[in-house]
Amino acid sequence: MTRGIEAAGPHALKCVHAGNCKEVCPVDIDISQVIHEVKKRYLKIALSKPTRWSAPPPSAVFQFPPR
């Protein structure tokens, strides 16, 4: 995670939480919990960014001129 959540997030999303990483970790780190936290933070960041499919702000909506 030295490159940040935005770099680690896409890789963390590949995890299926099988638990195999915890079984082989020599220092008993709960890697699945770390991956879960990275996923949570990454999705929070990713979902807060506007996309090209986001609704425009109310001020940008076309308004008909008064008659």
C-alpha positions, 0 to 999 in steps of 0.5 A, spaced: 500 500 500 505 504 499 503 507 492 496 509 495 489 506 496 487 508 488 493 504 486 492 498 491 484 498 490 483 495 483 488 489 485 484 488 492 478 487 488 480 481 485 480 478 492 475 473 493 476 472 500 478 464 500 483 465 506 489 462 503 493 468 504 492 468 512 494 460 512 501 461 509 502 468 512 509 467 517 507 472 521 500 471 522 497 478 519 490 477 517 491 479 510 484 478 508 482 484 513 487 488 510 484 487 503 477 488 506 479 495 508 483 497 502 476 495 498 472 499 502 476 505 502 477 504 494 470 504 493 469 510 497 474 514 493 471 511 486 464 512 488 465 519 490 468 521 483 463 524 478 463 520 472 461 522 465 454 518 466 453 523 473 447 527 473 449 534 471 448 539 477 441 543 477 444 549 475 446 546 468 440 543 466 437 546 460 431 551 462 426 554 457 425 561 456 419 565 459 414 566 455 
